[in-house]
Amino acid sequence: MEPLFVEPFSPAYYGDRLFNCLHAGTIPIYWGAHDIQEIVPPGAFIDRRALISETGLRQFLHRDAYRRFAPETFVQLILDLLAG
C-alpha cells in the first residue's frame, strides 16, 4: 500500500501519483480531493478521510484491509478502471 497525500482542499485536483499507484498495482491511501470517487471507484483506494486518526488507519490496515482489498477483486477493479 502506498500512502498518497494530495492537497486535501483542492477540489478536482487529482495529480498523477494516484494513477501511478494504480498502474503499479498498489493500493493507494488517498487523502486529497473530496470528489475523487467521481473519477476512481471507492474500492480502488483507501480513503484516509474516512479514518479518524493515525491509530484508526493503522487498525484498518492491520485488521480490515486484506478483506476489503482481496487481491483478485482489487486487480480486476484496477484493470477495469484503467481499461475504461
PyMOL Python script that loads the backbone (N, CA, C, O; Angstrom):
from pymol import cmd

cmd.read_pdbstr("""\
ATOM      1  N   MET A   1       0.843  -1.166   0.000  1.00  0.00           N
ATOM      2  CA  MET A   1       0.000   0.000   0.000  1.00  0.00           C
ATOM      3  C   MET A   1       0.887   1.227   0.000  1.00  0.00           C
ATOM      4  O   MET A   1       1.951   1.251   0.619  1.00  0.00           O
ATOM      5  N   GLU A   2       0.439   2.216  -0.689  1.00  0.00           N
ATOM      6  CA  GLU A   2       1.235   3.421  -0.892  1.00  0.00           C
ATOM      7  C   GLU A   2       0.512   4.610  -0.285  1.00  0.00           C
ATOM      8  O   GLU A   2      -0.602   4.923  -0.704  1.00  0.00           O
ATOM      9  N   PRO A   3       1.120   5.293   0.706  1.00  0.00           N
ATOM     10  CA  PRO A   3       0.463   6.499   1.217  1.00  0.00           C
ATOM     11  C   PRO A   3       0.508   7.591   0.164  1.00  0.00           C
ATOM     12  O   PRO A   3       1.537   7.814  -0.473  1.00  0.00           O
ATOM     13  N   LEU A   4      -0.595   8.256  -0.008  1.00  0.00           N
ATOM     14  CA  LEU A   4      -0.693   9.281  -1.036  1.00  0.00           C
ATOM     15  C   LEU A   4      -1.487  10.434  -0.472  1.00  0.00           C
ATOM     16  O   LEU A   4      -2.706  10.341  -0.325  1.00  0.00           O
ATOM     17  N   PHE A   5      -0.811  11.515  -0.157  1.00  0.00           N
ATOM     18  CA  PHE A   5      -1.477  12.680   0.393  1.00  0.00           C
ATOM     19  C   PHE A   5      -1.350  13.815  -0.604  1.00  0.00           C
ATOM     20  O   PHE A   5      -0.246  14.253  -0.926  1.00  0.00           O
ATOM     21  N   VAL A   6      -2.479  14.285  -1.086  1.00  0.00           N
ATOM     22  CA  VAL A   6      -2.539  15.393  -2.021  1.00  0.00           C
ATOM     23  C   VAL A   6      -3.208  16.529  -1.262  1.00  0.00           C
ATOM     24  O   VAL A   6      -3.912  16.275  -0.285  1.00  0.00           O
ATOM     25  N   GLU A   7      -3.009  17.765  -1.681  1.00  0.00           N
ATOM     26  CA  GLU A   7      -3.644  18.885  -1.002  1.00  0.00           C
ATOM     27  C   GLU A   7      -5.118  18.557  -0.754  1.00  0.00           C
ATOM     28  O   GLU A   7      -5.896  18.509  -1.707  1.00  0.00           O
ATOM     29  N   PRO A   8      -5.521  18.331   0.499  1.00  0.00           N
ATOM     30  CA  PRO A   8      -6.879  17.847   0.763  1.00  0.00           C
ATOM     31  C   PRO A   8      -7.992  18.824   0.425  1.00  0.00           C
ATOM     32  O   PRO A   8      -9.149  18.416   0.316  1.00  0.00           O
ATOM     33  N   PHE A   9      -7.682  20.081   0.259  1.00  0.00           N
ATOM     34  CA  PHE A   9      -8.739  21.038  -0.014  1.00  0.00           C
ATOM     35  C   PHE A   9      -8.668  21.575  -1.436  1.00  0.00           C
ATOM     36  O   PHE A   9      -9.110  22.692  -1.706  1.00  0.00           O
ATOM     37  N   SER A  10      -8.123  20.793  -2.327  1.00  0.00           N
ATOM     38  CA  SER A  10      -8.032  21.186  -3.727  1.00  0.00           C
ATOM     39  C   SER A  10      -9.055  20.406  -4.540  1.00  0.00           C
ATOM     40  O   SER A  10      -8.753  19.317  -5.030  1.00  0.00           O
ATOM     41  N   PRO A  11     -10.271  20.951  -4.693  1.00  0.00           N
ATOM     42  CA  PRO A  11     -11.276  20.214  -5.456  1.00  0.00           C
ATOM     43  C   PRO A  11     -10.832  20.015  -6.897  1.00  0.00           C
ATOM     44  O   PRO A  11     -10.242  20.901  -7.515  1.00  0.00           O
ATOM     45  N   ALA A  12     -11.122  18.859  -7.402  1.00  0.00           N
ATOM     46  CA  ALA A  12     -10.857  18.498  -8.806  1.00  0.00           C
ATOM     47  C   ALA A  12      -9.377  18.455  -9.152  1.00  0.00           C
ATOM     48  O   ALA A  12      -9.031  18.470 -10.333  1.00  0.00           O
ATOM     49  N   TYR A  13      -8.493  18.402  -8.161  1.00  0.00           N
ATOM     50  CA  TYR A  13      -7.075  18.193  -8.442  1.00  0.00           C
ATOM     51  C   TYR A  13      -6.705  16.799  -7.973  1.00  0.00           C
ATOM     52  O   TYR A  13      -6.791  16.499  -6.782  1.00  0.00           O
ATOM     53  N   TYR A  14      -6.298  15.959  -8.886  1.00  0.00           N
ATOM     54  CA  TYR A  14      -6.008  14.575  -8.545  1.00  0.00           C
ATOM     55  C   TYR A  14      -4.532  14.249  -8.653  1.00  0.00           C
ATOM     56  O   TYR A  14      -4.051  13.329  -7.992  1.00  0.00           O
ATOM     57  N   GLY A  15      -3.816  14.979  -9.466  1.00  0.00           N
ATOM     58  CA  GLY A  15      -2.403  14.694  -9.655  1.00  0.00           C
ATOM     59  C   GLY A  15      -2.193  13.352 -10.336  1.00  0.00           C
ATOM     60  O   GLY A  15      -3.146  12.622 -10.607  1.00  0.00           O
ATOM     61  N   ASP A  16      -0.953  13.043 -10.604  1.00  0.00           N
ATOM     62  CA  ASP A  16      -0.666  11.787 -11.295  1.00  0.00           C
ATOM     63  C   ASP A  16      -0.254  10.675 -10.335  1.00  0.00           C
ATOM     64  O   ASP A  16      -0.210   9.510 -10.729  1.00  0.00           O
ATOM     65  N   ARG A  17       0.045  11.012  -9.092  1.00  0.00           N
ATOM     66  CA  ARG A  17       0.529   9.987  -8.165  1.00  0.00           C
ATOM     67  C   ARG A  17      -0.515   8.912  -7.883  1.00  0.00           C
ATOM     68  O   ARG A  17      -0.169   7.739  -7.746  1.00  0.00           O
ATOM     69  N   LEU A  18      -1.779   9.292  -7.795  1.00  0.00           N
ATOM     70  CA  LEU A  18      -2.836   8.303  -7.572  1.00  0.00           C
ATOM     71  C   LEU A  18      -2.843   7.290  -8.709  1.00  0.00           C
ATOM     72  O   LEU A  18      -2.901   6.085  -8.469  1.00  0.00           O
ATOM     73  N   PHE A  19      -2.784   7.769  -9.932  1.00  0.00           N
ATOM     74  CA  PHE A  19      -2.844   6.881 -11.084  1.00  0.00           C
ATOM     75  C   PHE A  19      -1.542   6.087 -11.245  1.00  0.00           C
ATOM     76  O   PHE A  19      -1.562   4.959 -11.738  1.00  0.00           O
ATOM     77  N   ASN A  20      -0.427   6.664 -10.836  1.00  0.00           N
ATOM     78  CA  ASN A  20       0.829   5.909 -10.832  1.00  0.00           C
ATOM     79  C   ASN A  20       0.730   4.713  -9.898  1.00  0.00           C
ATOM     80  O   ASN A  20       1.188   3.621 -10.233  1.00  0.00           O
ATOM     81  N   CYS A  21       0.134   4.912  -8.728  1.00  0.00           N
ATOM     82  CA  CYS A  21      -0.061   3.802  -7.783  1.00  0.00           C
ATOM     83  C   CYS A  21      -0.934   2.721  -8.399  1.00  0.00           C
ATOM     84  O   CYS A  21      -0.618   1.534  -8.313  1.00  0.00           O
ATOM     85  N   LEU A  22      -2.025   3.129  -9.015  1.00  0.00           N
ATOM     86  CA  LEU A  22      -2.942   2.157  -9.613  1.00  0.00           C
ATOM     87  C   LEU A  22      -2.274   1.401 -10.756  1.00  0.00           C
ATOM     88  O   LEU A  22      -2.444   0.189 -10.882  1.00  0.00           O
ATOM     89  N   HIS A  23      -1.524   2.103 -11.581  1.00  0.00           N
ATOM     90  CA  HIS A  23      -0.805   1.438 -12.676  1.00  0.00           C
ATOM     91  C   HIS A  23       0.207   0.432 -12.137  1.00  0.00           C
ATOM     92  O   HIS A  23       0.458  -0.597 -12.764  1.00  0.00           O
ATOM     93  N   ALA A  24       0.783   0.728 -10.983  1.00  0.00           N
ATOM     94  CA  ALA A  24       1.775  -0.173 -10.380  1.00  0.00           C
ATOM     95  C   ALA A  24       1.117  -1.330  -9.632  1.00  0.00           C
ATOM     96  O   ALA A  24       1.802  -2.251  -9.187  1.00  0.00           O
ATOM     97  N   GLY A  25      -0.212  -1.285  -9.491  1.00  0.00           N
ATOM     98  CA  GLY A  25      -0.919  -2.367  -8.808  1.00  0.00           C
ATOM     99  C   GLY A  25      -0.878  -2.259  -7.295  1.00  0.00           C
ATOM    100  O   GLY A  25      -1.111  -3.242  -6.592  1.00  0.00           O
ATOM    101  N   THR A  26      -0.577  -1.050  -6.781  1.00  0.00           N
ATOM    102  CA  THR A  26      -0.594  -0.857  -5.332  1.00  0.00           C
ATOM    103  C   THR A  26      -1.918  -0.232  -4.917  1.00  0.00           C
ATOM    104  O   THR A  26      -2.625   0.353  -5.737  1.00  0.00           O
ATOM    105  N   ILE A  27      -2.239  -0.360  -3.652  1.00  0.00           N
ATOM    106  CA  ILE A  27      -3.465   0.216  -3.114  1.00  0.00           C
ATOM    107  C   ILE A  27      -3.103   1.554  -2.483  1.00  0.00           C
ATOM    108  O   ILE A  27      -2.461   1.583  -1.433  1.00  0.00           O
ATOM    109  N   PRO A  28      -3.498   2.657  -3.101  1.00  0.00           N
ATOM    110  CA  PRO A  28      -3.138   3.951  -2.532  1.00  0.00           C
ATOM    111  C   PRO A  28      -3.967   4.285  -1.297  1.00  0.00           C
ATOM    112  O   PRO A  28      -5.155   3.969  -1.229  1.00  0.00           O
ATOM    113  N   ILE A  29      -3.333   4.919  -0.335  1.00  0.00           N
ATOM    114  CA  ILE A  29      -4.031   5.523   0.798  1.00  0.00           C
ATOM    115  C   ILE A  29      -4.167   6.984   0.412  1.00  0.00           C
ATOM    116  O   ILE A  29      -3.188   7.730   0.431  1.00  0.00           O
ATOM    117  N   TYR A  30      -5.369   7.392   0.066  1.00  0.00           N
ATOM    118  CA  TYR A  30      -5.589   8.690  -0.568  1.00  0.00           C
ATOM    119  C   TYR A  30      -6.198   9.693   0.401  1.00  0.00           C
ATOM    120  O   TYR A  30      -7.176   9.402   1.090  1.00  0.00           O
ATOM    121  N   TRP A  31      -5.605  10.870   0.441  1.00  0.00           N
ATOM    122  CA  TRP A  31      -6.133  11.985   1.218  1.00  0.00           C
ATOM    123  C   TRP A  31      -6.003  13.203   0.337  1.00  0.00           C
ATOM    124  O   TRP A  31      -4.962  13.860   0.317  1.00  0.00           O
ATOM    125  N   GLY A  32      -7.047  13.500  -0.383  1.00  0.00           N
ATOM    126  CA  GLY A  32      -6.960  14.580  -1.347  1.00  0.00           C
ATOM    127  C   GLY A  32      -8.328  15.107  -1.715  1.00  0.00           C
ATOM    128  O   GLY A  32      -9.169  15.328  -0.844  1.00  0.00           O
ATOM    129  N   ALA A  33      -8.553  15.310  -2.990  1.00  0.00           N
ATOM    130  CA  ALA A  33      -9.792  15.922  -3.491  1.00  0.00           C
ATOM    131  C   ALA A  33     -11.020  15.180  -2.965  1.00  0.00           C
ATOM    132  O   ALA A  33     -11.063  13.950  -2.922  1.00  0.00           O
ATOM    133  N   HIS A  34     -12.006  15.967  -2.570  1.00  0.00           N
ATOM    134  CA  HIS A  34     -13.216  15.379  -1.991  1.00  0.00           C
ATOM    135  C   HIS A  34     -14.091  14.671  -3.018  1.00  0.00           C
ATOM    136  O   HIS A  34     -14.945  13.863  -2.654  1.00  0.00           O
ATOM    137  N   ASP A  35     -13.885  14.965  -4.287  1.00  0.00           N
ATOM    138  CA  ASP A  35     -14.720  14.353  -5.321  1.00  0.00           C
ATOM    139  C   ASP A  35     -13.995  13.232  -6.067  1.00  0.00           C
ATOM    140  O   ASP A  35     -14.366  12.896  -7.192  1.00  0.00           O
ATOM    141  N   ILE A  36     -12.982  12.662  -5.458  1.00  0.00           N
ATOM    142  CA  ILE A  36     -12.188  11.617  -6.110  1.00  0.00           C
ATOM    143  C   ILE A  36     -13.040  10.423  -6.529  1.00  0.00           C
ATOM    144  O   ILE A  36     -12.736   9.767  -7.525  1.00  0.00           O
ATOM    145  N   GLN A  37     -14.107  10.135  -5.777  1.00  0.00           N
ATOM    146  CA  GLN A  37     -14.933   8.969  -6.088  1.00  0.00           C
ATOM    147  C   GLN A  37     -15.715   9.140  -7.391  1.00  0.00           C
ATOM    148  O   GLN A  37     -16.306   8.181  -7.888  1.00  0.00           O
ATOM    149  N   GLU A  38     -15.723  10.336  -7.937  1.00  0.00           N
ATOM    150  CA  GLU A  38     -16.324  10.532  -9.256  1.00  0.00           C
ATOM    151  C   GLU A  38     -15.389  10.053 -10.365  1.00  0.00           C
ATOM    152  O   GLU A  38     -15.829   9.799 -11.486  1.00  0.00           O
ATOM    153  N   ILE A  39     -14.105   9.932 -10.049  1.00  0.00           N
ATOM    154  CA  ILE A  39     -13.096   9.526 -11.024  1.00  0.00           C
ATOM    155  C   ILE A  39     -12.625   8.090 -10.778  1.00  0.00           C
ATOM    156  O   ILE A  39     -12.466   7.313 -11.719  1.00  0.00           O
ATOM    157  N   VAL A  40     -12.405   7.749  -9.511  1.00  0.00           N
ATOM    158  CA  VAL A  40     -11.851   6.445  -9.137  1.00  0.00           C
ATOM    159  C   VAL A  40     -12.843   5.756  -8.198  1.00  0.00           C
ATOM    160  O   VAL A  40     -13.259   6.362  -7.211  1.00  0.00           O
ATOM    161  N   PRO A  41     -13.234   4.506  -8.475  1.00  0.00           N
ATOM    162  CA  PRO A  41     -14.190   3.820  -7.608  1.00  0.00           C
ATOM    163  C   PRO A  41     -13.623   3.632  -6.197  1.00  0.00           C
ATOM    164  O   PRO A  41     -12.421   3.428  -6.033  1.00  0.00           O
ATOM    165  N   PRO A  42     -14.490   3.701  -5.179  1.00  0.00           N
ATOM    166  CA  PRO A  42     -14.037   3.606  -3.791  1.00  0.00           C
ATOM    167  C   PRO A  42     -13.243   2.338  -3.475  1.00  0.00           C
ATOM    168  O   PRO A  42     -12.390   2.363  -2.588  1.00  0.00           O
ATOM    169  N   GLY A  43     -13.493   1.259  -4.157  1.00  0.00           N
ATOM    170  CA  GLY A  43     -12.770   0.021  -3.892  1.00  0.00           C
ATOM    171  C   GLY A  43     -11.342   0.011  -4.403  1.00  0.00           C
ATOM    172  O   GLY A  43     -10.615  -0.961  -4.194  1.00  0.00           O
ATOM    173  N   ALA A  44     -10.926   1.090  -5.079  1.00  0.00           N
ATOM    174  CA  ALA A  44      -9.592   1.125  -5.670  1.00  0.00           C
ATOM    175  C   ALA A  44      -8.579   1.875  -4.808  1.00  0.00           C
ATOM    176  O   ALA A  44      -7.402   1.941  -5.160  1.00  0.00           O
ATOM    177  N   PHE A  45      -9.020   2.438  -3.686  1.00  0.00           N
ATOM    178  CA  PHE A  45      -8.106   3.162  -2.817  1.00  0.00           C
ATOM    179  C   PHE A  45      -8.659   3.176  -1.401  1.00  0.00           C
ATOM    180  O   PHE A  45      -9.847   2.933  -1.187  1.00  0.00           O
ATOM    181  N   ILE A  46      -7.806   3.458  -0.451  1.00  0.00           N
ATOM    182  CA  ILE A  46      -8.219   3.639   0.942  1.00  0.00           C
ATOM    183  C   ILE A  46      -8.406   5.136   1.139  1.00  0.00           C
ATOM    184  O   ILE A  46      -7.475   5.916   0.939  1.00  0.00           O
ATOM    185  N   ASP A  47      -9.599   5.528   1.527  1.00  0.00           N
ATOM    186  CA  ASP A  47      -9.908   6.937   1.721  1.00  0.00           C
ATOM    187  C   ASP A  47      -9.480   7.355   3.118  1.00  0.00           C
ATOM    188  O   ASP A  47     -10.158   7.047   4.099  1.00  0.00           O
ATOM    189  N   ARG A  48      -8.366   8.049   3.209  1.00  0.00           N
ATOM    190  CA  ARG A  48      -7.810   8.449   4.508  1.00  0.00           C
ATOM    191  C   ARG A  48      -8.772   9.345   5.276  1.00  0.00           C
ATOM    192  O   ARG A  48      -8.753   9.352   6.507  1.00  0.00           O
ATOM    193  N   ARG A  49      -9.613  10.100   4.575  1.00  0.00           N
ATOM    194  CA  ARG A  49     -10.563  10.995   5.252  1.00  0.00           C
ATOM    195  C   ARG A  49     -11.572  10.216   6.071  1.00  0.00           C
ATOM    196  O   ARG A  49     -12.095  10.733   7.058  1.00  0.00           O
ATOM    197  N   ALA A  50     -11.856   8.981   5.681  1.00  0.00           N
ATOM    198  CA  ALA A  50     -12.847   8.175   6.394  1.00  0.00           C
ATOM    199  C   ALA A  50     -12.295   7.586   7.685  1.00  0.00           C
ATOM    200  O   ALA A  50     -13.058   7.082   8.509  1.00  0.00           O
ATOM    201  N   LEU A  51     -11.004   7.642   7.867  1.00  0.00           N
ATOM    202  CA  LEU A  51     -10.366   7.092   9.066  1.00  0.00           C
ATOM    203  C   LEU A  51      -9.972   8.252   9.966  1.00  0.00           C
ATOM    204  O   LEU A  51      -9.214   9.133   9.559  1.00  0.00           O
ATOM    205  N   ILE A  52     -10.481   8.252  11.173  1.00  0.00           N
ATOM    206  CA  ILE A  52     -10.414   9.423  12.038  1.00  0.00           C
ATOM    207  C   ILE A  52      -9.000   9.820  12.454  1.00  0.00           C
ATOM    208  O   ILE A  52      -8.719  11.009  12.609  1.00  0.00           O
ATOM    209  N   SER A  53      -8.124   8.869  12.635  1.00  0.00           N
ATOM    210  CA  SER A  53      -6.797   9.178  13.169  1.00  0.00           C
ATOM    211  C   SER A  53      -5.758   8.233  12.577  1.00  0.00           C
ATOM    212  O   SER A  53      -6.088   7.302  11.842  1.00  0.00           O
ATOM    213  N   GLU A  54      -4.513   8.488  12.910  1.00  0.00           N
ATOM    214  CA  GLU A  54      -3.444   7.577  12.503  1.00  0.00           C
ATOM    215  C   GLU A  54      -3.668   6.204  13.133  1.00  0.00           C
ATOM    216  O   GLU A  54      -3.389   5.178  12.512  1.00  0.00           O
ATOM    217  N   THR A  55      -4.170   6.189  14.359  1.00  0.00           N
ATOM    218  CA  THR A  55      -4.472   4.915  15.023  1.00  0.00           C
ATOM    219  C   THR A  55      -5.561   4.172  14.257  1.00  0.00           C
ATOM    220  O   THR A  55      -5.470   2.960  14.062  1.00  0.00           O
ATOM    221  N   GLY A  56      -6.602   4.903  13.820  1.00  0.00           N
ATOM    222  CA  GLY A  56      -7.666   4.284  13.032  1.00  0.00           C
ATOM    223  C   GLY A  56      -7.140   3.721  11.724  1.00  0.00           C
ATOM    224  O   GLY A  56      -7.546   2.636  11.308  1.00  0.00           O
ATOM    225  N   LEU A  57      -6.244   4.442  11.073  1.00  0.00           N
ATOM    226  CA  LEU A  57      -5.626   3.960   9.838  1.00  0.00           C
ATOM    227  C   LEU A  57      -4.824   2.693  10.107  1.00  0.00           C
ATOM    228  O   LEU A  57      -4.942   1.710   9.374  1.00  0.00           O
ATOM    229  N   ARG A  58      -4.020   2.716  11.143  1.00  0.00           N
ATOM    230  CA  ARG A  58      -3.195   1.550  11.486  1.00  0.00           C
ATOM    231  C   ARG A  58      -4.075   0.336  11.791  1.00  0.00           C
ATOM    232  O   ARG A  58      -3.785  -0.772  11.342  1.00  0.00           O
ATOM    233  N   GLN A  59      -5.147   0.548  12.554  1.00  0.00           N
ATOM    234  CA  GLN A  59      -6.055  -0.569  12.867  1.00  0.00           C
ATOM    235  C   GLN A  59      -6.707  -1.108  11.602  1.00  0.00           C
ATOM    236  O   GLN A  59      -6.833  -2.322  11.439  1.00  0.00           O
ATOM    237  N   PHE A  60      -7.122  -0.218  10.706  1.00  0.00           N
ATOM    238  CA  PHE A  60      -7.724  -0.655   9.452  1.00  0.00           C
ATOM    239  C   PHE A  60      -6.740  -1.494   8.652  1.00  0.00           C
ATOM    240  O   PHE A  60      -7.099  -2.549   8.130  1.00  0.00           O
ATOM    241  N   LEU A  61      -5.504  -1.027   8.556  1.00  0.00           N
ATOM    242  CA  LEU A  61      -4.509  -1.753   7.778  1.00  0.00           C
ATOM    243  C   LEU A  61      -4.215  -3.123   8.373  1.00  0.00           C
ATOM    244  O   LEU A  61      -3.999  -4.086   7.637  1.00  0.00           O
ATOM    245  N   HIS A  62      -4.206  -3.216   9.685  1.00  0.00           N
ATOM    246  CA  HIS A  62      -3.901  -4.497  10.333  1.00  0.00           C
ATOM    247  C   HIS A  62      -5.093  -5.451  10.355  1.00  0.00           C
ATOM    248  O   HIS A  62      -4.909  -6.666  10.281  1.00  0.00           O
ATOM    249  N   ARG A  63      -6.315  -4.919  10.457  1.00  0.00           N
ATOM    250  CA  ARG A  63      -7.476  -5.788  10.631  1.00  0.00           C
ATOM    251  C   ARG A  63      -8.302  -5.984   9.373  1.00  0.00           C
ATOM    252  O   ARG A  63      -8.714  -7.105   9.072  1.00  0.00           O
ATOM    253  N   ASP A  64      -8.549  -4.918   8.638  1.00  0.00           N
ATOM    254  CA  ASP A  64      -9.600  -4.950   7.622  1.00  0.00           C
ATOM    255  C   ASP A  64      -9.141  -4.831   6.176  1.00  0.00           C
ATOM    256  O   ASP A  64      -9.882  -5.189   5.260  1.00  0.00           O
ATOM    257  N   ALA A  65      -7.954  -4.341   5.965  1.00  0.00           N
ATOM    258  CA  ALA A  65      -7.528  -4.037   4.592  1.00  0.00           C
ATOM    259  C   ALA A  65      -7.511  -5.276   3.699  1.00  0.00           C
ATOM    260  O   ALA A  65      -7.943  -5.207   2.548  1.00  0.00           O
ATOM    261  N   TYR A  66      -7.027  -6.393   4.201  1.00  0.00           N
ATOM    262  CA  TYR A  66      -6.938  -7.573   3.339  1.00  0.00           C
ATOM    263  C   TYR A  66      -8.316  -8.059   2.922  1.00  0.00           C
ATOM    264  O   TYR A  66      -8.511  -8.476   1.781  1.00  0.00           O
ATOM    265  N   ARG A  67      -9.275  -8.006   3.843  1.00  0.00           N
ATOM    266  CA  ARG A  67     -10.638  -8.434   3.476  1.00  0.00           C
ATOM    267  C   ARG A  67     -11.250  -7.492   2.454  1.00  0.00           C
ATOM    268  O   ARG A  67     -11.909  -7.935   1.514  1.00  0.00           O
ATOM    269  N   ARG A  68     -11.039  -6.210   2.629  1.00  0.00           N
ATOM    270  CA  ARG A  68     -11.639  -5.240   1.713  1.00  0.00           C
ATOM    271  C   ARG A  68     -10.944  -5.228   0.360  1.00  0.00           C
ATOM    272  O   ARG A  68     -11.577  -5.003  -0.672  1.00  0.00           O
ATOM    273  N   PHE A  69      -9.648  -5.469   0.372  1.00  0.00           N
ATOM    274  CA  PHE A  69      -8.874  -5.414  -0.858  1.00  0.00           C
ATOM    275  C   PHE A  69      -8.310  -6.788  -1.188  1.00  0.00           C
ATOM    276  O   PHE A  69      -7.098  -6.954  -1.330  1.00  0.00           O
ATOM    277  N   ALA A  70      -9.190  -7.767  -1.310  1.00  0.00           N
ATOM    278  CA  ALA A  70      -8.751  -9.104  -1.703  1.00  0.00           C
ATOM    279  C   ALA A  70      -8.043  -8.991  -3.043  1.00  0.00           C
ATOM    280  O   ALA A  70      -8.557  -8.349  -3.959  1.00  0.00           O
ATOM    281  N   PRO A  71      -6.877  -9.602  -3.174  1.00  0.00           N
ATOM    282  CA  PRO A  71      -6.058  -9.394  -4.384  1.00  0.00           C
ATOM    283  C   PRO A  71      -6.800  -9.601  -5.698  1.00  0.00           C
ATOM    284  O   PRO A  71      -6.676  -8.780  -6.607  1.00  0.00           O
ATOM    285  N   GLU A  72      -7.560 -10.668  -5.816  1.00  0.00           N
ATOM    286  CA  GLU A  72      -8.220 -10.935  -7.098  1.00  0.00           C
ATOM    287  C   GLU A  72      -9.272  -9.876  -7.414  1.00  0.00           C
ATOM    288  O   GLU A  72      -9.431  -9.496  -8.575  1.00  0.00           O
ATOM    289  N   THR A  73      -9.991  -9.395  -6.405  1.00  0.00           N
ATOM    290  CA  THR A  73     -11.008  -8.359  -6.611  1.00  0.00           C
ATOM    291  C   THR A  73     -10.353  -7.032  -6.958  1.00  0.00           C
ATOM    292  O   THR A  73     -10.786  -6.339  -7.879  1.00  0.00           O
ATOM    293  N   PHE A  74      -9.308  -6.681  -6.216  1.00  0.00           N
ATOM    294  CA  PHE A  74      -8.624  -5.411  -6.444  1.00  0.00           C
ATOM    295  C   PHE A  74      -8.001  -5.361  -7.837  1.00  0.00           C
ATOM    296  O   PHE A  74      -8.135  -4.361  -8.542  1.00  0.00           O
ATOM    297  N   VAL A  75      -7.336  -6.413  -8.225  1.00  0.00           N
ATOM    298  CA  VAL A  75      -6.674  -6.432  -9.534  1.00  0.00           C
ATOM    299  C   VAL A  75      -7.708  -6.282 -10.643  1.00  0.00           C
ATOM    300  O   VAL A  75      -7.478  -5.528 -11.588  1.00  0.00           O
ATOM    301  N   GLN A  76      -8.828  -6.971 -10.556  1.00  0.00           N
ATOM    302  CA  GLN A  76      -9.853  -6.851 -11.594  1.00  0.00           C
ATOM    303  C   GLN A  76     -10.438  -5.448 -11.625  1.00  0.00           C
ATOM    304  O   GLN A  76     -10.682  -4.912 -12.706  1.00  0.00           O
ATOM    305  N   LEU A  77     -10.670  -4.839 -10.468  1.00  0.00           N
ATOM    306  CA  LEU A  77     -11.197  -3.481 -10.406  1.00  0.00           C
ATOM    307  C   LEU A  77     -10.224  -2.505 -11.083  1.00  0.00           C
ATOM    308  O   LEU A  77     -10.647  -1.636 -11.846  1.00  0.00           O
ATOM    309  N   ILE A  78      -8.950  -2.647 -10.809  1.00  0.00           N
ATOM    310  CA  ILE A  78      -7.952  -1.754 -11.405  1.00  0.00           C
ATOM    311  C   ILE A  78      -7.864  -1.967 -12.917  1.00  0.00           C
ATOM    312  O   ILE A  78      -7.780  -1.002 -13.676  1.00  0.00           O
ATOM    313  N   LEU A  79      -7.884  -3.217 -13.349  1.00  0.00           N
ATOM    314  CA  LEU A  79      -7.853  -3.483 -14.792  1.00  0.00           C
ATOM    315  C   LEU A  79      -9.052  -2.860 -15.488  1.00  0.00           C
ATOM    316  O   LEU A  79      -8.912  -2.283 -16.567  1.00  0.00           O
ATOM    317  N   ASP A  80     -10.233  -2.971 -14.880  1.00  0.00           N
ATOM    318  CA  ASP A  80     -11.432  -2.373 -15.457  1.00  0.00           C
ATOM    319  C   ASP A  80     -11.319  -0.852 -15.502  1.00  0.00           C
ATOM    320  O   ASP A  80     -11.674  -0.220 -16.497  1.00  0.00           O
ATOM    321  N   LEU A  81     -10.820  -0.275 -14.409  1.00  0.00           N
ATOM    322  CA  LEU A  81     -10.667   1.182 -14.335  1.00  0.00           C
ATOM    323  C   LEU A  81      -9.700   1.691 -15.396  1.00  0.00           C
ATOM    324  O   LEU A  81      -9.995   2.664 -16.090  1.00  0.00           O
ATOM    325  N   LEU A  82      -8.571   1.050 -15.523  1.00  0.00           N
ATOM    326  CA  LEU A  82      -7.555   1.507 -16.462  1.00  0.00           C
ATOM    327  C   LEU A  82      -7.960   1.259 -17.915  1.00  0.00           C
ATOM    328  O   LEU A  82      -7.520   1.971 -18.817  1.00  0.00           O
ATOM    329  N   ALA A  83      -8.798   0.249 -18.136  1.00  0.00           N
ATOM    330  CA  ALA A  83      -9.259  -0.043 -19.500  1.00  0.00           C
ATOM    331  C   ALA A  83     -10.347   0.944 -19.949  1.00  0.00           C
ATOM    332  O   ALA A  83     -10.508   1.210 -21.140  1.00  0.00           O
ATOM    333  N   GLY A  84     -11.081   1.475 -18.979  1.00  0.00           N
ATOM    334  CA  GLY A  84     -12.223   2.325 -19.321  1.00  0.00           C
ATOM    335  C   GLY A  84     -11.871   3.739 -19.337  1.00  0.00           C
ATOM    336  O   GLY A  84     -12.724   4.584 -19.607  1.00  0.00           O
TER     337      GLY A  84
END
""", "prot")
cmd.dss("prot")
cmd.show_as("cartoon", "prot")
cmd.util.cbc("prot")
cmd.orient("prot")
